[in-house]
Amino acid sequence: MNIQIQSVHFAADKQLKDFINKKVEKLISIDDTMINADIYLKVDKPESHDNKIAEIKLHSTASKYFAKKQANSFEESIDLASQALKKQILKNK
């Protein structure tokens, strides 16, 4: 399983990357046909509220899953996106 994390216009710290890996590993355990995961972290308009965006793309042998969420922190947006992906995976399974 290949997990690729890309942070746009900033450097993500190790703690955030570990948090993302933990969340994605939980999603992978639901469906063992996952091939790779692409995670994009963005900051939208730095002065605004709820400006942290997380996009997660999961690729399996059967299908592709995508979720994009926006929140106050990257941890919260990753958590919301992983919950949405979990629903998608369980529905498709």
C-alpha positions in Angstrom: 0.0 0.0 0.0 1.4 3.3 -1.1 0.3 6.4 0.9 1.3 9.7 -0.6 0.8 13.0 1.3 1.2 16.3 -0.5 0.9 19.6 1.3 0.4 22.6 -0.9 2.4 25.8 0.0 3.5 24.6 3.4 5.4 21.7 5.1 3.4 19.2 7.0 5.0 18.1 10.3 5.7 14.5 11.3 2.8 14.5 13.9 0.3 15.4 11.2 1.7 12.8 8.8 1.5 10.1 11.5 -2.1 11.1 12.2 -3.0 10.8 8.5 -1.2 7.5 8.2 -3.2 6.1 11.2 -6.5 7.2 9.7 -5.7 5.9 6.2 -4.6 2.5 7.7 -7.9 2.1 9.4 -9.7 2.7 6.0 -7.4 0.2 4.3 -8.2 -2.4 6.9 -11.9 -2.3 5.9 -11.1 -3.1 2.2 -8.0 -5.1 1.6 -8.0 -4.4 -2.2 -6.7 -0.9 -1.7 -3.7 -0.1 -4.0 -2.8 3.5 -3.0 -3.9 6.6 -1.3 -3.3 10.2 -2.3 -3.8 12.9 0.4 -3.7 16.6 -0.5 -3.6 19.3 2.2 -4.4 22.9 1.3 -4.9 26.2 3.1 -7.7 28.3 1.6 -7.6 32.0 2.2 -5.4 32.1 5.3 -7.4 34.9 7.0 -10.7 33.1 6.9 -12.3 30.7 9.4 -12.4 26.9 8.4 -9.6 27.3 6.0 -7.9 23.9 6.2 -8.8 21.6 3.3 -8.1 17.9 3.1 -8.7 15.8 0.0 -8.3 12.0 0.2 -8.3 9.7 -2.9 -8.3 6.0 -2.4 -7.7 3.6 -5.3 -8.7 0.0 -5.0 -8.7 -2.8 -7.6 -12.5 -2.5 -7.8 -13.1 1.3 -7.6 -12.0 4.7 -6.5 -13.1 6.7 -3.5 -12.8 10.5 -2.9 -13.6 12.9 -0.1 -12.9 16.6 0.4 -13.6 18.3 3.7 -12.8 21.7 5.1 -12.5 22.5 8.8 -10.6 24.6 11.4 -7.6 22.2 11.6 -6.1 19.6 9.3 -6.8 16.9 11.9 -10.5 17.7 11.9 -10.7 17.8 8.1 -8.8 14.5 7.8 -11.2 13.0 10.4 -14.3 14.2 8.5 -12.9 13.0 5.2 -12.0 9.6 6.6 -15.5 9.2 8.0 -17.0 10.0 4.6 -14.7 7.5 2.9 -15.6 4.8 5.4 -19.3 5.2 4.5 -18.4 5.0 0.8 -16.3 1.9 1.3 -18.9 0.1 3.4 -21.7 1.0 0.9 -19.7 -0.3 -2.0 -18.6 -3.5 -0.2 
